[in-house]
Structure formats: C-alpha cells, structure tokens
Amino acid sequence: MNYILWHTNSSVTGKELKRVLGIDGGTEELDSRPDKVIRWGSRADLRFNARGAVLNRKEACNNAGNKQRALELMAAAHVNVPPATDRFNGELLIGRTDSHMQGRGAFMITSQRDFDLAKNNLNCSHFMKYIPTDREYRIHVFRNEVIAMSEKRMTDHCTSLHIRNFETGWVFHYLDGIAPEIVTLAKSAVSCLGLDFGAVDIIKSVNSNLYVLEVNTAPSLVKVREDGTIELMPAFQIYVEKFQAWLRS
C-alpha cells in the first residue's frame, strides 16, 4: 500500500493527487505499515514507518513549514534571502506568520505601530526588509530537477501592488524557460532544507538581485471554480508523472 499524506490546508490538491495516482491517502495516521509515502505538506507523525522510501521526510517538512527557521537555514547555506530584522528602523518591512498558505500571512509594515500590531495581534513571528520587486517566480523542483516554472502576474482585478497573492488579483503564468541562475537558486533552496521536492518562491528585485522567499511543500495545483468543479494547473500532471515513476521504482 502506497500512501499520500496531506495537511488539511492542502487537502484539495492532496485528494486529487490521491485519485489520479490511485493510491490511499488522507490526514490520518495509518493503521498498518505503508510501502511508500508521499508527504504533501504534512508534518504529522506516522505510527508505522514506511517499508520503502518517503518523499519529503517529516524533518524536512518541519524545516520548510516553519518559515522563520527555513529562512535561517537557507541563509546559513548561503542561499540569498531578504535581510531579517527584529525591530522597525524606519524602512519598509514585511511581517510574516510562521505558517501560511496561498500567499496569506504577509503584512506590509510602514511604522512602529504596524510592527507592534503585526507582532502582537497578527501573530507575525518574523520580519524582513521589503525588497522592491520587478518579477516574482515559482519554481517547482523534484529531486534536483526543475519540472515547472511560472511567473506571478497581476490580473485586471488586482487590489495590491505589494502583497501578491490570488486574493489580491495575482496569478501564476507558466513559462517555457527561465534564467540559469534562478534554476540554480531554486535547487539550492530545496536541497538545503533536506526536501525531495518543493515549489520555490523567488523574487527578482528592481536591482536584478534574486531572493528566495520560501519553499512550499504542498503547492496548490488545483483551482476550485465557482460552480464547484475543479481545474488542474499545468504542473499537476507533471507531479503525477514524477510521483508515478517514483512509486514504480
């Protein structure tokens, strides 16, 4: 029995991967020993160790899931990340919560009052210098291979120029190619966190410097339409093919 273990926040994509892969899956502990396990963003304990291999072990998911720790580990591995700070000194900052999804949990800090409110009322655990951004990318890496790449672009319904997520009118546009230095940076970010796969969010500043913001262990690959039907993102089938080959190996 092969198993895909997802977090409740990643259940939409997790359930669709389970269906297409034709394997068991869920958020629950298993009652028997699985053969192989894919962790789709889940950091939950397993009662029984897998007989075979595990994609994205719990320790690596913990590294990536705790966003502050992830930034510290990447900085220690010389992966370029935005400079961190523990105080407001007059510069624009971004406050982040330790766990977040779909671009949420990010707050623009423009004053000491913003800083205090973000820390005490919005549960922001860490702060970084705001980097004026020219481009933002998401690079999907699987076992040291870039399997999909996209650029975040604004729609006609954009409501923010600085907090860029689906809710503020930003969407991913898939690309056929990207600069080699971005590929190298994405691979390094996934590797230093101990992950087998991950979707790396990278920004290119207006000064053409590259920074890793985070590595997602359960990127959203499924969009739920207003009528309840689902739309599969272009990267979905690529993950399916990679998972199928790994499960057969």
N, C-alpha and C positions, 0 to 999 in steps of 0.2 A: 504494500500500500504506500503510494506516494501522497504527500500532503502539502498544501499551501496554507500557511498560517498568516492571517492578516489582522491588522488592528481595526477596531470599529470605525475609525476615521477613514480607512482605506477600503471599506467593505464593498463599495460599488465596483471598483476595478477588480478587487480580490475575487468576488463572486463570479465575475465574467471570465476571469482567467481560469478559475476552477472549472467552469462549464466547458470552455473551449479545450482546455487541456485534458478533460475527462478524468480528473483526479479528485480525491477528497480534499476538503478544506474547511476553514472556519476560524473562529476566535477562541475556541475551547481547547483545553488540554486533551490530549489523546488518551484513550483507554488501552491502547496497545502500541507496540513499537512500530513506528513507520519505517519504510525503506529509505526514502529520500525526502527532505523537507526544503521548501522554499519559504523563506521569511519575507513576507510582503509588508514591511514596515512594523511588524510585531516584535516587541521586546519581551513577550510573555515567556515564562518558564515552561518547559516541556517535562512531563512526568517521566517519559521514556526517551532516551537518546535514540537518534536515528541509526538504523543498521548501516546505512550508507552515508553519503555526503549531505551537507547542509549548505544551501546558498544563503549568504549573509547570516553569519552566526550571531547569536544574541549579543555578544560583547561588541561586535562591530555595529550592530543596530543601536546599541546604547551610545556608542561613540557619536554616531551621526544624529541620533534622536535628541540628545542634549545639545542644543545649538551652541551654547557658550563653550562647552567642552570641545565640540567639533572645531570651532574657530581656534581654540587654543592648540589643539593637536595639529591642525593644518599650519598654523603659524610656526610651531616648533619644527615642522617638517619643511619649512621654507616655501610653503605654498602661500602665495600672496593673498591676504585677506584685508578688509578695511581695518584701519587702526582702531583699537579698542580704547575705551575710556571709562572711568568710574565717576566722572563729575562733569558738570556743564561749565565750559570755559568761554562761552560766547560764540562758539562755532555751531553750525547746524549738525545735529546728530540724528541717528535712527535708533530708537529703542525697540528691543525685540524680546518676546517671551521665549522661554526655553523650548517649549513645544508649540508648533503651529503647523497649519496646513493651508494649501491653496493661496499662499501669499498673505494670509492673515497674520495678526500678531506683530505688525510693524507700525511704528508711530513716529511721525516727524517731531523732533524736539527743537523748539526755537527759543526757549527761555528756561530759566531756573524753575519756574512754576511748572512748565511742561515736564521737565526732568523729574520733579518731585511727584507729580501726578502719575506719570508713567511708571515710576518705581513703586509707589505706594498703593495706587488704585488700579493700575492696569497690569500689574504683575510682571513688568519688564525686568528681566534678570541681568541683561547686559546691554551695553550701548556702544555704538561705533560711529566713527566720523562719517558724515554724509558725503558720498562721492558723487559729484555731478556726472551724470551718466549719459553717454552717447548711444550705447547699444546694450541690450541685455539678452543673454542666451541661456538655453537649457541644453546641455549635452548629456546624452544617455550613454553610459559606459557599461559594458558587460564583459567581465573577465579580461580587462585591459584592451578592449576593442570598442571604439566608438560605433554605436549601432544606429543612432539617430541624432539629429541636431535641429534646433529650432531657434528662432529669434522672437522675442516678445515685442508685439507691435500694438499700437493703440487703435481702437475702433472709433466709429463715429459717436459712440456713446461714452467716451472717456470722461471721467469725472475727477481725475487726479493725474498730475504730471510726475509726481514723485513716488507715491505708493502705487506700485504697478502690479495689479492682480486682476483676476477675472471680474471681481465685483466692481472694480473701478474702470472697467472697459478695456482691459488689455488681454490679448490672446496670443498664443504661440503660432507662428508661421514656420512650417518645416522647410529646411534648407537642404540643398544637394551637396554643399561643400562648405568648409569653414577654414580659417587660417590655422596653420600647423601649431602655432604657439597656444591657441585655445584648446586644441586637442590634447597637447602635452599637459597643460594645466589641469584639464578635467581628469585625465588619467591619474595624475599625481594626487589629486584630492581624494578620489575613490580609494586609491591604494593606501594612503597614509592613515585612513580611518579603518583599514582592515576589511573593507567591503568587497564582495564579489561583483556587485552591480549597484548602480545608483545614477540618479539624474542630477547633474551638477549645474547649479545656477551661477552664472558668471556675468559680470558687468565689464564693459569697456568704458573707461572714463573719457571725458572730453579731451583729456591729455593723452589718450590712447594707452593708458595703463590698464592691465587686466587684474580683476579681483574676484575671488570665489566668495559667494555669499553663504552657500550651504549645499549640502548633498542630500537629496531626497531618496529614501529607501522604498517609498511607495508612491511614485509619481502618478498623478491622475491621468489615466489613459482612456477613460470612458466619460462621455458627456451625456447627462440625462436631459432629454428635450422636455419642453413644457407639457407635451401630451403623455409623458411617462416612458416613451420609447428611448432607446439608447443609441448613441453614435460612437463608434470606435475611432479613436485617434489613430493617425498613421503609424505611430510607434507601437501600438498594441500588437499587431500581427508580428512585428519583429521580435518583441519579447516572447510571444508564443513560440515562434520558431526556435529561439535560443533556449527556452526552457524545455521544449520537446527534445532537442538534441542532447541537452544535459541529462534529462531523465533517462534517455536511452543509453547513455554512455556507461 
